[in-house]
Amino acid sequence: MKNYKHKAVEAAQFLKGHIEKLPKIGLLTGTGLGESAAALDISISFEYKDIPHFPATTVQSHFGKLLFGSIRDKPVIAMQGRFHLYEGYSPLEVTLPVRVMQELGVKTLILSNAAGGLNPKLQTGDLMIIADHINLTGSDPLAGPNEESWGARFPDMTDAYDKKLIALAENAGGDAGIRLQQGVYAGLQGPSLETPAEIRFLRTIGADAVGFSTVQEVIAAVHAGIQVLGLSIITNVHDPDAPAPAVVEEIIAVANDAAPGLATIIRKVVEKTG
């Protein structure tokens, strides 16, 4: 853990040497959603490969860039692309960017992802506010020795997704006329997609959407004392009784189409965030 913290501190120190203002707000985008950072007035950008100890993103449509800029004069750090367990990365590697944000002083983290819909009330292209999650990855970024300077050994996850940020997102959607849903996100390891039996199981345990990211990052953020807002673009809706193959290109296309609406929500939430 000490070596891991050293990596986060070193990466943060590198970034501090290139930016004028430390960010209080972080954005982390997923599949097809890199354009959702359009709300950001960019001052400087970095390729992940140029940042000390940062992993490389290997997923199609993940840009692999770290941006610094502002939204209405509020300093913001934005990741275009994330890291996943299914790429072979450990939970610590997946959550390294969250720890770097923590070292930079980020207090609010807005995460977005592309997710498959499980609740039949959802529609392709919907934007779902994550109210809670179910971690089915079989791993946790806090396993092992605890770094006391980062957070408590047993962080409470009752309000992992901040209710005030959820309310701000709901208001933002209403003001912009954007269809918003709210539900529970199930996080799996991936990369194999769900079988019809798995979809029935996920529905039974209360999941409204499913994906291969986000839960590790949220756990690390809660441990860090960072307030979290999670947003999922529903790229397809599963029907276990009439299963249809998921096409990655179609999923990315839906996420791309939804990115401007997501950018609007993010911008409005940031504007109201202290």
N, C-alpha and C positions, 0 to 999 in steps of 0.2 A: 504493500500500500504506500509506503514511503516513496518508492521509486515512481509509482503512479502519480502521487501528488507532485513530485518533482517535475514530471513531464507536463502536468497541467500548469504549474507555476512558470515553467520555462516558456511554454507556448504563450501564456498570458503576457509575460514580460516582453517577448518579441513583438507582440501586437501593440503593447503600450508604447513601444518605441516608434510606432508609425502613425498613431492617431492623436488627435488633439483633445477630444473629450471622451471620457469613459462612459460606456453605455449603461443605462439602467434597464433597458428593454431588449430582449432577445427574440429573434424569429428563427424557426427551424422548419424548413419546408421539405416535402417528400415528393413522391413520384408525380412527374408532370406538373408540379406546382411551383417550379422555380420562378415563373413569371409573376407569382403572387407577391414577390418582393418589389413589384413595380411601384408600390406606394412609397418606397424609400428613395430619398434624394441622396444618391451615392457620392461619398467623398473619396473612398479608396476601396480597392478590392484585392483579395489575395487568392491565389490558387491553393487548394489544400496542400498540395505537394511542397509548397514553399514555407509552410508553417511547421515549426519543430514538433515532431512526434505525432502529427496528424495522420490518421490512416488515409487511404485513397478510396474514393467512392467508385464502385465497379458497376453500378446499376444504370441501365438505360434511362435517360431523361433526368438524371441527377447531375447538375452542372459542376459540382465540386468547387464552388467558390464561396469565400467568406467575405461579406460586404460590411462596410461601416458607412454610416450616413445618418440621416435624420428624417423624422416625420414631424412636421410642424415644429421644427427646432428642437425636438427631443432626440438625443443621441441614441442610435439603435445599431445593434449588431445582427446580421442576418446570415444564416447558413442556407445556401442553395444546394440541397442534397445532404443526406445523412448516411450513417453506417448501420448495418444490420447484422444480426446474429447469423443469418443464413449465408452471408458473405464469408463466414468463417471467423469473424471478429468476436472477441470476448465481450461480456457485458461491460467491463471496464473500458475497452476500446470504443464501444458503441456510445458510451456516456462521457467520454473525454471532453467533447465540446461543451457539455453542460458544466463540467468542472472548470473549464477555461472561462466560461461566462461567469461562473461564481467568483473566480479569482479577479475578474474584471469589474465586479460589483453589480452585475445584473440582478434585478429584484423581481422582474416579471418576464415570463417566458411564454410565447405563443407558438404552439406546435401545430403543424398541419400534416395531413396524410391522405393518401388515396385508400379507400376501404371498400370492401364488398358489403352490400346490404344484406341483412338477415331478416329484419322486420319487414313483412310484406307491405307495411304502410309507407316505406321509403320508396323513392323513385330515383332512377338514374339521373345524376346531376345534382341531387340534393346536397345541401351543406348541413352537416350534422354537428352540433355542439356536443362534445364529449362530456357527459355528466359524471361518468365513473368508468372504471375499466376492470377487466378480469385478466390477470397475468397467467397465461397458459404456455409460456415459453419454457418453463422448467428451469429458469435461471433468474438471478437477481443481482444487480450491480453492487449491492451492499454486502453480499456474502464475503466472508473473510474478515480480517482485522478491520476495525472501525477507525476512520480518521476523525478523531474527536474535534479537531479544529474546523471540520466541515459540517458536522451535524451529529445528532444523537444516535446511539446504537440502534434503537427501535423507533424510527419515526412513525408517527400516527398518520394513517392514510385515509382517515374519515372524510376529509375535505381535500383530497388530492387536487381536484379541479376547483379553482377558486370561484365561489358563488358570486362575488361582486363582478368578476371578469365575465362570467356567464351572463349576468344581467346586462352588462355593457354590450356584449355581443348580440343578445336578443334585441336590445334597443336599436343597435346599429342596423340589424337586418330589417327591422320594422321601418326605420327611417329611409332605408335604401330600396325598400320593396323587394328584398331578397328572401326567397323561401328558406326558412330555417327549421330544422328538426333538432331533437335532443335525444340522446340515448347512451347506451353502454357499449363500449368498445372492447372486443376481445382481442388480445395480442397473442399471436402464435409465432413459432420460430420460423416456419417456412423453410425452403421456398416452394415446396409442393402445395398446390391449391387444395381446397377442402373437398372431401368426398360428400355425396348427398347425406350419408349417415352422420358425418361430422357436422354438417349444417344443421341437421335436426337436433343434435346434441347441443350445439351452441345456442340455438333458439330456446331449448328447454331450460338452460341454465341462466337465461335472461340477457343474452347478448343481442344487440341490435345491429352491430356491424363488426367486421373482422378484418384484421390486417397483420402485417409482419413488422411493425415498428412501434414507436411511441411509449410503450409501457416502461421500458428500461430507462428512457430519458426522463419520464415523469417521476419515477421513483427517486432517481438521483436528484432531480430538482426539488422535490419535497424534502429530501434529506438536507439539501442546501438551504432550505428556508425561502425558496423562490416560489412566487405565486404563479400558477399555471392555468393557461387557457388552451384547450385542445379542440381542434376543428378537423372534421373528416369530410372529404368529398366522396360521395357515394358513386362509385364508377360503374357499378353493376349491381343487380339485386338477384340473390340466389333463390331458386325455387327447387327444393329437393325432390319434388314430385315431377318436375319437368326440367331436369338438369340440362344446362347448355354450357359448352366449353367456353372458358374465359380466354379472350384474345388480348394479349398484352398491349398491342398497338391501339386497340379500341379503348382500353382502360386509360392509356396515356392521353388519347384524344379527348376523352370526357374530362379528365383532370385539367388539360390545357384550356378547354372551353370554360371551365368553372373558375379558373385562376383569377380573372378580373373581378368577379364577385367576391372571392376570398380576399383579394387585395383591398377592396372597399371596406369589408368588415374589419380587417386588420388595421387599416388607417383610422377608422372611426374609433376603434377600441383604444389605440395608442393615444389618440388625441384626448381621450377622457381619462387616461391613466396618469396617476401622479408621478 
